[in-house]
């Protein structure tokens, strides 16, 4: 059986409006920009390549973040919400993609082990899987390529893949002990994660 091709699809377009307009991709975590951290998590977790969708301060992100061979895609409509970034990212995936592992740039607690568990759970199926924490579905999410057309048709605003995930069976992969899905929305969140 051929090796599955599951690239990471990193959503990194947000402008950080609740953080004083600081683009989340450029926030520093562990001594490097948050986008670099998330790309390393995807690589170390076993994703086959990555596509990152940029929006706010895209030119600055390109200049200041070491993204390696990650394909960078600009989303000029990033202010309309996550759905437009999903569309831009899906359009940039390689044609032979079997599934996409969707990661958010503002979830620093997601680990390579969580990514590995999600990829292992997918293991040849073309469906949907998501990390779960104390029984609650959260990020990251893995979306099989057979679902891409429906995702493109149903994703709106900031809901992203919510409609798709609500109307199909989703394999939940327990990551409670190895990761955290908490995102960065407030200055208190930055302080808790020691992000500058």
FIGURO-254003 format. One line per field, with one value per residue: x, y, z of N, C-alpha, C in turn. Coordinates in nm, 4 decimals, padded with zeros to 6 digits, always signed. Last residue first. Layout:
nx <- c(X|...)
ny <- c(Y|...)
nz <- c(Z|...)
cax <- c(X|...)
cay <- c(Y|...)
caz <- c(Z|...)
cx <- c(X|...)
cy <- c(Y|...)
cz <- c(Z|...)
***
This chain:
nx <- c(+00.5522|+00.4160|+00.3470|+00.0920|-00.0118|+00.0158|-00.1683|-00.4049|-00.4177|-00.4713|-00.6519|-00.6342|-00.5074|-00.6491|-00.5996|-00.5588|-00.2671|-00.1345|-00.1350|-00.3657|-00.5652|-00.6167|-00.7996|-00.9728|-01.2694|-01.3883|-01.7070|-01.9707|-02.1174|-02.2025|-02.0105|-01.8114|-01.9379|-01.9680|-01.6945|-01.4789|-01.5599|-01.6869|-01.6423|-01.7755|-01.8312|-01.8306|-01.9634|-01.8064|-01.5666|-01.6621|-01.7331|-01.4760|-01.3328|-01.3838|-01.1868|-00.9633|-01.0332|-00.8998|-00.8354|-00.7589|-00.5989|-00.9036|-01.1688|-01.4242|-01.3878|-01.2733|-01.0388|-01.0053|-00.9251|-00.8594|-01.0410|-01.1240|-01.2971|-01.1851|-01.0423|-00.7844|-00.5148|-00.4877|-00.6011|-00.4529|-00.2076|-00.2686|-00.3176|-00.0705|+00.0897|-00.0278|+00.0411|+00.3203|+00.3628|+00.0874|-00.0640|-00.0176|-00.0559|-00.2546|-00.2560|-00.2599|-00.4158|-00.4249|-00.5515|-00.4326|-00.5978|-00.5445|-00.4122|-00.2976|-00.2254|-00.2152|-00.1243|-00.3187|-00.4427|-00.7077|-00.6929|-00.6275|-00.8556|-01.0468|-00.9483|-00.9780|-01.2532|-01.3165|-01.2326|-01.2990|-01.2691|-01.0037|-00.8878|-00.8799|-00.6316|-00.4172|-00.1314|+00.0601|+00.3559|+00.4662|+00.7693|+01.0385|+01.0951|+01.0233|+01.1072|+00.9767|+01.0040|+00.8905|+00.6350|+00.5362|+00.5308|+00.3366|+00.1079|-00.0523|-00.3063|-00.2435|-00.1592|-00.1520|+00.0752|+00.1176|+00.3649|+00.4722|+00.3213|+00.3595|+00.4881|+00.5543|+00.7475|+00.5804|+00.4101|+00.5975|+00.7038|+00.4810|+00.4586|+00.6993|+00.6631|+00.4430|+00.5560|+00.9096|+01.0930|+01.1091|+00.8683|+00.7076|+00.5945|+00.3837|+00.3339|+00.0818|-00.0891|-00.0259|-00.1703|-00.3856|-00.4394|-00.5644|-00.7880|-00.6758|-00.5009|-00.5314|-00.4850|-00.3692|-00.2998|-00.3548|-00.1970|-00.2237|+00.0119|-00.0552|-00.0453|-00.0447|+00.0484|+00.2295|+00.0568|+00.0848)
ny <- c(+03.6229|+03.3905|+03.2227|+03.1334|+03.3342|+03.5627|+03.5062|+03.5059|+03.7750|+03.8973|+03.6450|+03.4238|+03.1326|+02.8132|+02.4802|+02.2113|+02.0331|+01.6975|+01.4554|+01.3785|+01.4051|+01.2964|+01.0520|+01.1121|+01.0285|+01.0366|+01.1369|+01.1228|+01.4440|+01.6918|+01.8349|+01.8727|+02.0594|+02.2762|+02.3404|+02.4326|+02.7683|+02.9769|+03.2319|+03.2005|+02.8601|+02.5633|+02.4177|+02.3757|+02.2818|+02.0431|+01.9036|+01.8688|+01.7204|+01.4580|+01.3120|+01.3689|+01.3995|+01.5943|+01.6280|+01.8871|+01.9580|+02.0922|+01.8886|+01.7328|+01.6086|+01.4206|+01.5415|+01.6172|+01.4878|+01.5475|+01.3848|+01.2856|+01.1480|+00.9408|+00.7534|+00.5472|+00.5204|+00.6379|+00.7873|+00.7318|+00.8380|+01.1119|+01.1451|+01.0841|+01.2883|+01.5132|+01.4629|+01.4775|+01.7460|+01.9339|+02.2332|+02.4698|+02.6844|+02.7760|+02.9556|+02.8340|+02.5190|+02.2637|+01.9884|+01.7761|+01.6278|+01.3464|+01.2856|+01.4655|+01.5072|+01.7845|+01.9771|+02.2703|+02.5064|+02.4827|+02.4739|+02.7458|+02.8851|+02.7654|+02.8382|+03.1150|+03.1373|+03.0387|+03.2219|+03.5618|+03.7978|+03.8701|+03.7385|+03.7720|+03.7121|+03.4927|+03.3414|+03.0675|+02.8814|+02.5613|+02.4850|+02.4496|+02.7161|+02.9398|+03.1682|+03.4916|+03.7463|+03.7666|+03.6612|+03.8492|+04.0776|+04.0010|+03.9690|+04.1092|+03.8696|+03.6035|+03.2724|+02.9337|+02.6858|+02.3471|+02.0896|+01.7397|+01.5117|+01.4847|+01.4030|+01.5613|+01.7269|+01.8898|+02.0074|+02.1367|+02.3180|+02.4797|+02.5920|+02.7452|+02.9273|+03.0681|+03.1974|+03.2539|+03.1524|+03.1125|+03.0039|+03.2230|+03.5341|+03.6166|+03.5907|+03.4856|+03.6817|+04.0277|+04.2426|+04.3964|+04.3518|+04.1147|+04.1102|+04.0851|+03.9130|+03.8496|+03.5242|+03.3274|+03.0599|+02.7319|+02.4820|+02.1695|+01.9150|+01.6335|+01.3197|+01.0529|+00.7214|+00.4990|+00.2198|-00.1194)
nz <- c(+02.3596|+02.5828|+02.7980|+02.8281|+02.9901|+02.8306|+02.6285|+02.7772|+02.8483|+02.6010|+02.4090|+02.2448|+02.1454|+02.2486|+02.3585|+02.3343|+02.4270|+02.4801|+02.6135|+02.7397|+02.5414|+02.3029|+02.1419|+01.8616|+01.6984|+01.3783|+01.2978|+01.0632|+00.9800|+01.0585|+01.1885|+01.0043|+00.8326|+01.0098|+01.0738|+00.9323|+00.9717|+01.0942|+01.0164|+00.6911|+00.5983|+00.4169|+00.2204|-00.0042|+00.0947|+00.2066|-00.0233|-00.1406|+00.0693|+00.1282|+00.0126|+00.1683|+00.5208|+00.7651|+01.1027|+01.3306|+01.6537|+01.8012|+01.9373|+02.1275|+02.4531|+02.6207|+02.7039|+02.3790|+02.0599|+01.7160|+01.4559|+01.1222|+00.8467|+00.5792|+00.4480|+00.5898|+00.6367|+00.9156|+01.1287|+01.3491|+01.2748|+01.2739|+01.5485|+01.6591|+01.5468|+01.6671|+01.9323|+01.9071|+01.8523|+02.0046|+02.0946|+02.2246|+02.0523|+01.8387|+01.6233|+01.3789|+01.3544|+01.1078|+00.9491|+00.7299|+00.4576|+00.2389|+00.0060|-00.2773|-00.5371|-00.5806|-00.2868|-00.2041|-00.2688|-00.2074|+00.0706|+00.1238|+00.0433|+00.2128|+00.4650|+00.4435|+00.4393|+00.6964|+00.8925|+00.7727|+00.6410|+00.6407|+00.4231|+00.1485|+00.0529|+00.1542|+00.0088|+00.1025|+00.0905|+00.1533|+00.3139|+00.3266|+00.5529|+00.6927|+00.9132|+00.9004|+00.7906|+00.5369|+00.5665|+00.7501|+00.5892|+00.4046|+00.5696|+00.7561|+00.7461|+00.5905|+00.4756|+00.5199|+00.4344|+00.3862|+00.3964|+00.4170|+00.5560|+00.9112|+01.1463|+01.3585|+01.2606|+01.0968|+01.2877|+01.4522|+01.2670|+01.2249|+01.4801|+01.4935|+01.2847|+01.3881|+01.6108|+01.5994|+01.8981|+02.1724|+02.2568|+02.0480|+01.9352|+01.6593|+01.3898|+01.3637|+01.4650|+01.4496|+01.6710|+01.7539|+02.0199|+02.0315|+01.8885|+01.6322|+01.4863|+01.2198|+01.0687|+00.9124|+00.9280|+00.9244|+00.7547|+00.6814|+00.6194|+00.4015|+00.3548|+00.1703|+00.2569|+00.0554|-00.0878|+00.0000)
cax <- c(+00.5873|+00.4319|+00.4779|+00.1785|-00.0165|+00.0936|-00.0262|-00.3611|-00.3990|-00.3397|-00.6449|-00.7281|-00.4617|-00.5978|-00.6300|-00.6145|-00.3740|-00.1458|-00.0157|-00.2416|-00.5739|-00.4861|-00.7716|-00.8439|-01.2061|-01.3105|-01.5696|-01.8979|-02.0534|-02.2956|-02.1351|-01.7847|-01.8945|-02.0852|-01.7907|-01.5295|-01.4641|-01.7277|-01.5453|-01.7299|-01.8685|-01.7540|-02.0339|-01.9450|-01.5671|-01.6062|-01.8381|-01.5820|-01.2956|-01.4711|-01.3216|-00.9817|-01.0033|-01.0114|-00.7902|-00.8612|-00.6171|-00.7980|-01.1004|-01.3549|-01.4394|-01.3949|-01.1419|-00.9456|-01.0239|-00.8113|-01.0068|-01.0736|-01.2710|-01.2896|-01.0557|-00.9246|-00.5711|-00.4308|-00.6522|-00.5948|-00.2191|-00.2298|-00.4234|-00.1881|+00.1175|-00.0319|-00.1003|+00.2572|+00.3899|+00.2207|-00.0736|-00.0142|+00.0810|-00.2716|-00.2648|-00.1323|-00.4305|-00.3667|-00.5705|-00.4358|-00.5270|-00.6166|-00.5139|-00.3248|-00.2266|-00.3301|-00.0863|-00.2668|-00.2966|-00.6735|-00.7307|-00.5345|-00.7260|-01.0594|-00.9606|-00.8440|-01.1781|-01.3597|-01.1546|-01.3032|-01.4029|-01.0912|-00.8731|-01.0102|-00.6681|-00.5630|-00.1944|-00.0506|+00.2848|+00.4086|+00.6253|+00.9726|+01.1492|+00.9181|+01.1748|+00.9563|+01.0577|+01.0258|+00.7260|+00.5500|+00.6186|+00.4726|+00.1657|+00.0937|-00.2572|-00.3378|-00.1268|-00.2309|+00.0341|+00.0704|+00.2738|+00.4710|+00.3990|+00.2876|+00.4795|+00.4431|+00.7889|+00.6898|+00.3558|+00.5077|+00.7899|+00.5354|+00.3521|+00.6699|+00.7752|+00.4276|+00.4582|+00.7719|+01.0768|+01.2199|+00.9889|+00.6857|+00.7098|+00.4052|+00.4603|+00.1930|-00.0543|-00.0525|-00.0433|-00.3482|-00.3812|-00.4305|-00.8066|-00.7441|-00.4872|-00.4629|-00.5483|-00.4010|-00.2162|-00.4302|-00.1837|-00.2832|-00.0518|+00.0137|-00.1281|+00.0060|-00.0521|+00.2284|+00.1362|+00.0000)
cay <- c(+03.7650|+03.4334|+03.2892|+03.0527|+03.1946|+03.5510|+03.5227|+03.3824|+03.6747|+03.9163|+03.7598|+03.5288|+03.2611|+02.9106|+02.6198|+02.2809|+02.1236|+01.8263|+01.4910|+01.3743|+01.4791|+01.3611|+01.1140|+01.0580|+01.1096|+00.9542|+01.1845|+01.0583|+01.3181|+01.6115|+01.8096|+01.7835|+01.9288|+02.2113|+02.3010|+02.2986|+02.6735|+02.8416|+03.1749|+03.2862|+03.0021|+02.6492|+02.4472|+02.4195|+02.4063|+02.1471|+01.9439|+01.9426|+01.8565|+01.5576|+01.2934|+01.4421|+01.3203|+01.5888|+01.5668|+01.8075|+01.9643|+02.0885|+02.0167|+01.7464|+01.7183|+01.3854|+01.5121|+01.6490|+01.5124|+01.5275|+01.5047|+01.2547|+01.2635|+01.0116|+00.8841|+00.5828|+00.4596|+00.5133|+00.7978|+00.6984|+00.6934|+01.0465|+01.1726|+01.0047|+01.1464|+01.4977|+01.4717|+01.3503|+01.6479|+01.8747|+02.1142|+02.3476|+02.6414|+02.6695|+03.0087|+02.8905|+02.6632|+02.3175|+02.1318|+01.7896|+01.7447|+01.4141|+01.1923|+01.4668|+01.3688|+01.7084|+01.8954|+02.1373|+02.5004|+02.5021|+02.3531|+02.6385|+02.9175|+02.7570|+02.6969|+03.0579|+03.1828|+02.9671|+03.1016|+03.4477|+03.7373|+03.9362|+03.6811|+03.7845|+03.8538|+03.5000|+03.4617|+03.1142|+02.9935|+02.6482|+02.5054|+02.4172|+02.6005|+02.8425|+03.0638|+03.3552|+03.7213|+03.8181|+03.5996|+03.7090|+04.0743|+04.0309|+03.8554|+04.1304|+03.9931|+03.7125|+03.3997|+03.0425|+02.7824|+02.4696|+02.1837|+01.8768|+01.5114|+01.5348|+01.3120|+01.4696|+01.6253|+01.8086|+01.9300|+02.0360|+02.2140|+02.4033|+02.5050|+02.6404|+02.8317|+02.9904|+03.0911|+03.2904|+03.1648|+03.1779|+02.9219|+03.1155|+03.4474|+03.6090|+03.6529|+03.4103|+03.5666|+03.9038|+04.1716|+04.3970|+04.4799|+04.1213|+04.1153|+04.2098|+03.9322|+03.9741|+03.6188|+03.4553|+03.1587|+02.8563|+02.5708|+02.2928|+02.0053|+01.7566|+01.4046|+01.1901|+00.8277|+00.5857|+00.3420|+00.0000)
caz <- c(+02.3492|+02.4435|+02.7907|+02.7409|+03.0367|+02.9540|+02.5954|+02.7100|+02.9541|+02.6635|+02.4989|+02.2084|+02.1982|+02.1529|+02.3925|+02.2189|+02.4700|+02.4113|+02.5354|+02.8178|+02.6670|+02.3163|+02.2717|+01.9036|+01.8018|+01.4701|+01.3185|+01.1729|+00.9418|+00.9794|+01.2610|+01.1170|+00.7836|+00.9505|+01.1770|+00.8989|+00.9166|+01.1317|+01.1100|+00.7999|+00.5925|+00.5077|+00.3459|-00.0235|+00.0177|+00.2933|+00.0710|-00.2101|+00.0309|+00.1908|-00.0404|+00.0427|+00.4025|+00.6705|+00.9790|+01.2641|+01.5091|+01.6991|+01.9177|+01.9999|+02.3708|+02.5494|+02.8032|+02.5082|+02.1643|+01.8521|+01.5317|+01.2563|+00.9321|+00.6511|+00.3823|+00.5683|+00.5172|+00.8615|+00.9917|+01.3524|+01.2946|+01.1492|+01.4518|+01.6953|+01.5182|+01.5213|+01.8946|+01.9468|+01.7473|+01.9987|+02.0095|+02.3035|+02.0808|+01.9388|+01.7604|+01.4222|+01.3737|+01.2313|+00.9695|+00.8746|+00.5102|+00.3470|+00.0553|-00.1331|-00.4892|-00.6320|-00.4032|-00.1706|-00.2838|-00.3483|-00.0021|+00.1546|-00.0169|+00.0670|+00.4295|+00.4542|+00.3217|+00.5768|+00.8686|+00.8634|+00.6373|+00.7390|+00.5574|+00.2160|+00.0608|+00.1520|+00.0630|+00.0199|+00.1508|+00.0505|+00.3264|+00.2001|+00.4818|+00.6649|+00.8359|+00.9476|+00.9241|+00.5580|+00.4694|+00.7897|+00.7066|+00.3579|+00.4978|+00.7517|+00.8077|+00.5638|+00.5391|+00.4636|+00.5359|+00.3217|+00.4617|+00.3665|+00.4318|+00.7938|+01.0331|+01.3766|+01.3568|+01.0390|+01.1758|+01.5095|+01.3247|+01.1124|+01.4306|+01.5920|+01.2797|+01.2655|+01.6311|+01.5636|+01.7531|+02.1047|+02.2620|+02.1441|+01.9629|+01.8036|+01.4293|+01.3047|+01.5478|+01.3746|+01.6474|+01.6137|+01.9819|+02.0910|+02.0340|+01.6685|+01.6304|+01.2530|+01.1607|+00.8499|+00.9972|+00.9104|+00.8695|+00.6302|+00.7151|+00.4388|+00.4411|+00.1611|+00.2493|+00.1729|-00.0988|+00.0000)
cx <- c(+00.5581|+00.4558|+00.5120|+00.3186|+00.0773|+00.1008|+00.0597|-00.2125|-00.3535|-00.3129|-00.5022|-00.7136|-00.5556|-00.5666|-00.5680|-00.6374|-00.4260|-00.2560|-00.0215|-00.1200|-00.4398|-00.4765|-00.6287|-00.8035|-01.0821|-01.2412|-01.5017|-01.7538|-01.9883|-02.2369|-02.2275|-01.9121|-01.8782|-02.0506|-01.9118|-01.6399|-01.5307|-01.6328|-01.5808|-01.6232|-01.8112|-01.7946|-01.9593|-02.0106|-01.7081|-01.6075|-01.7882|-01.6930|-01.4081|-01.4394|-01.4208|-01.1216|-01.0388|-00.9676|-00.9111|-00.8018|-00.7229|-00.6782|-00.9939|-01.2933|-01.3565|-01.4516|-01.2770|-01.0562|-00.9511|-00.9247|-00.9488|-01.0366|-01.2218|-01.2419|-01.1558|-00.9315|-00.7172|-00.5070|-00.6142|-00.6539|-00.3652|-00.2445|-00.3931|-00.3004|-00.0040|-00.0088|-00.1158|+00.1086|+00.3264|+00.2356|+00.0683|-00.0348|+00.0908|-00.1344|-00.2982|-00.1362|-00.3003|-00.3901|-00.5208|-00.4368|-00.5418|-00.5349|-00.6020|-00.4369|-00.2538|-00.3383|-00.2034|-00.2256|-00.2370|-00.5238|-00.6920|-00.5652|-00.6266|-00.9251|-00.9675|-00.8446|-01.0351|-01.2799|-01.1913|-01.2284|-01.4130|-01.2311|-00.9664|-01.0056|-00.8000|-00.6026|-00.3459|-00.1109|+00.1810|+00.3255|+00.5776|+00.8203|+01.0775|+00.9667|+01.0762|+01.0280|+01.0481|+01.0875|+00.8709|+00.6486|+00.6408|+00.5718|+00.3095|+00.1664|-00.1051|-00.2821|-00.2322|-00.2062|-00.0367|+00.0275|+00.2383|+00.3703|+00.3887|+00.3803|+00.3994|+00.4215|+00.6793|+00.7277|+00.4620|+00.4521|+00.7071|+00.6274|+00.4013|+00.5673|+00.7490|+00.5410|+00.4381|+00.6778|+00.9331|+01.2079|+01.1038|+00.8088|+00.6785|+00.5163|+00.4838|+00.3279|+00.0646|-00.0026|-00.0725|-00.2134|-00.3321|-00.3605|-00.6745|-00.7646|-00.5543|-00.4476|-00.4632|-00.4471|-00.2437|-00.3625|-00.2565|-00.2906|-00.1079|-00.0618|-00.0476|-00.0891|+00.0149|+00.1253|+00.1239|+00.0887)
cy <- c(+03.8199|+03.5833|+03.3281|+03.1120|+03.1057|+03.4065|+03.5041|+03.3903|+03.5418|+03.8163|+03.7791|+03.6553|+03.3708|+03.0434|+02.7158|+02.4295|+02.1984|+01.9099|+01.6284|+01.4274|+01.4876|+01.4382|+01.1673|+01.1271|+01.0384|+01.0460|+01.0919|+01.1085|+01.2546|+01.4789|+01.7137|+01.7474|+01.8298|+02.0719|+02.2262|+02.2526|+02.5422|+02.7364|+03.0330|+03.2222|+03.0755|+02.7955|+02.5416|+02.4677|+02.4628|+02.2808|+02.0530|+01.9904|+01.9307|+01.7008|+01.3950|+01.4248|+01.3953|+01.5123|+01.5454|+01.7525|+01.8672|+02.0095|+01.9980|+01.8856|+01.7322|+01.4916|+01.4894|+01.6368|+01.5300|+01.5586|+01.4647|+01.3847|+01.2157|+01.1330|+00.9728|+00.7229|+00.4896|+00.4499|+00.6734|+00.7011|+00.6500|+00.8950|+01.1043|+01.0234|+01.0594|+01.3518|+01.4531|+01.3506|+01.5132|+01.7793|+02.0625|+02.2205|+02.5109|+02.6121|+02.9015|+02.9331|+02.7184|+02.4674|+02.1723|+01.9391|+01.7475|+01.5365|+01.2544|+01.3690|+01.3578|+01.5662|+01.8099|+02.0630|+02.3646|+02.4871|+02.3640|+02.5104|+02.8042|+02.7821|+02.6807|+02.9090|+03.1296|+03.0092|+03.0311|+03.3267|+03.6125|+03.8733|+03.7436|+03.7380|+03.8771|+03.6466|+03.4520|+03.2373|+03.0475|+02.7559|+02.5975|+02.4240|+02.5758|+02.7215|+02.9496|+03.2571|+03.5780|+03.7712|+03.6411|+03.6387|+03.9306|+04.0262|+03.8814|+04.0172|+03.9969|+03.8429|+03.5038|+03.1687|+02.8981|+02.5617|+02.2968|+01.9633|+01.6494|+01.5350|+01.3590|+01.3762|+01.5215|+01.6945|+01.8371|+01.9465|+02.1016|+02.2914|+02.4212|+02.5415|+02.7146|+02.8889|+03.0066|+03.1702|+03.2047|+03.1911|+02.9803|+03.0256|+03.3499|+03.5092|+03.6540|+03.4622|+03.4880|+03.7821|+04.0423|+04.3336|+04.4841|+04.2503|+04.1194|+04.2224|+04.0590|+04.0004|+03.7382|+03.5633|+03.2999|+02.9625|+02.7011|+02.3877|+02.1247|+01.8307|+01.5279|+01.2813|+00.9643|+00.6966|+00.4255|+00.1249)
cz <- c(+02.2110|+02.4409|+02.6473|+02.7269|+02.9568|+03.0014|+02.7193|+02.6769|+02.8955|+02.7757|+02.5502|+02.2908|+02.1524|+02.2221|+02.2919|+02.2414|+02.3476|+02.4745|+02.4703|+02.7425|+02.7385|+02.4477|+02.2789|+02.0333|+01.8538|+01.5701|+01.4178|+01.1775|+01.0641|+00.9319|+01.1873|+01.1936|+00.8982|+00.9009|+01.1192|+00.9931|+00.8783|+01.0776|+01.1518|+00.8858|+00.7125|+00.4887|+00.4397|+00.1056|+00.0053|+00.2212|+00.1647|-00.1157|-00.0430|+00.1464|+00.0168|-00.0155|+00.2757|+00.5462|+00.8883|+01.1353|+01.4587|+01.7477|+01.8098|+01.9873|+02.2435|+02.4580|+02.7351|+02.6120|+02.2964|+01.9489|+01.6663|+01.3249|+01.0678|+00.7278|+00.4548|+00.5076|+00.4935|+00.7462|+00.9126|+01.2124|+01.2936|+01.1605|+01.3186|+01.5935|+01.5472|+01.4835|+01.7439|+01.9128|+01.7807|+01.8805|+01.9862|+02.2237|+02.1590|+01.9733|+01.8646|+01.5690|+01.4290|+01.2363|+01.1087|+00.9056|+00.6611|+00.3863|+00.1629|-00.0968|-00.3392|-00.5790|-00.4490|-00.2973|-00.2511|-00.3726|-00.1488|+00.0790|+00.0051|-00.0008|+00.2776|+00.4215|+00.3248|+00.4544|+00.7376|+00.8116|+00.7234|+00.7435|+00.6599|+00.3610|+00.1337|+00.1650|+00.0493|+00.0861|+00.0525|+00.1197|+00.2140|+00.2087|+00.3512|+00.5845|+00.8141|+00.8543|+00.9732|+00.6894|+00.4960|+00.6960|+00.7539|+00.4736|+00.4538|+00.6796|+00.8016|+00.6163|+00.5039|+00.5453|+00.4675|+00.4347|+00.3670|+00.4392|+00.3673|+00.6721|+00.9143|+01.2590|+01.3816|+01.1320|+01.1170|+01.3983|+01.3852|+01.1619|+01.3128|+01.5362|+01.3749|+01.2501|+01.5051|+01.5727|+01.7211|+01.9547|+02.1820|+02.1413|+02.0765|+01.8321|+01.5801|+01.3519|+01.4937|+01.4518|+01.5734|+01.5847|+01.8381|+02.0487|+02.1085|+01.8191|+01.6803|+01.4010|+01.1989|+00.9466|+00.9478|+00.9954|+00.8418|+00.7490|+00.6396|+00.5489|+00.4801|+00.2374|+00.2448|+00.1528|+00.0279|+00.0000)
***
